[in-house]
Amino acid sequence: MSLVSFIYSLLYTTIIGAIFVYLLIFTYDLLYGEKQEKQIKKIQKYFRNETINKIEQIEHEPKKHTIYQIQTEKETKRVKIKPGYKVVKLVPKKKKITNPSS
């Protein structure tokens, strides 16, 4: 076996191995949900202009969403993180005003 063919086989094995490891990590992340550390980093990046005092997880449904409550200097906000680390602001529901004269 020549040196050139040995280098080619080593290079081929490394490239195929790297692709396999990447697909394995991607599949694991897809099947077992997202990591809380990455979600918190995404929230901190989303609120980078505000000072965050406290972040707490309120609700977690795997593969659907995670709801966090963020306390900033000004106010308290709720945020939903969807798969793919997409941040969605939750707006408080408006209270319905019932008319007692009707």
N, C-alpha and C positions, 0 to 999 in steps of 0.2 A: 504494500500500500504506500503510495507516494505521499509526500508531505502536503501537496496541494489538495488532494482528495480528502485528506484528514482535516484540513482547515475548512474546506467546504462543508463537510459533514458536521463539524462542530458548529459552524455558523448557522447551518440549517436547523440543527437541534435547538440552538439558543433562540432563534426567531420563532420557531413553532412552539417552544416551551413558553416564551413570553406571551404569545397570543393565547395559549391555553390558560395560563395563569390569569390574564386579563379577563377572559370570558368566565372563568370560575369565580372571580371576585364580583364581576357584574351580575352573574346569576345569583350568587349568595345575597347580594344587596337587594336584588329584585324580590327574592323569595322571603327573606327574613326582615324586610323593612329597612328603614333608614336609621342611621345612628343619631342619638340625641345630641351628641357633641356637634355634629355637622349642622343640625337644625338650629342650635343655639348660635353658632357662628353666623349662619344665614340671617337670623333675627338681628344680631348685633350689626351686621353689615347693612341691613335694611334700615335700622334706626341709628345710623352712624352720626347723624347730626344732633341727636338728642342724648342726654345722659341717662343711662339705664341703671336703676337702683336694684331691681329684683326681677328675675324671670322664673315663673313657675308653671309646671305642666298641669293643665286642668283635666284634659280628656285625651285619650289615645285610642284610636281604632286602627289596627295594623292594615296597611295597604289602602287606607281611605284618607285619614287625616289625623293631625294632632293639634290640639288647641292649647295655646300658651297665653298666660296673662303677664303683661309687661308693665312694671311700674317705672315711670319716668319721673323726672323732677316736676313736670307740669301735671300729668294725669296718669290714669291707669287705662291701658288698652288691651284688647283681646285680639289675637292673631291666630289664623288657621294656617298650618303648614300642610300642603298637599304633596303627594308623591312627586319626586323630582325637585324637592325643596322649593316649591312655589309658595310664596307668601301671599295670603289674602287677608286684608283687614276685615274684622267683623264689626259691623255697625250695630249699636244697640237698637233693639226693637222699639218702635214708637208705641206708646200706650194708646189704646183706643178710648176715645171719649164717648161715653154713652150719654145719650140725651134722655134724662128722666121724664121729660114732658111728652115723649112719644108714646 
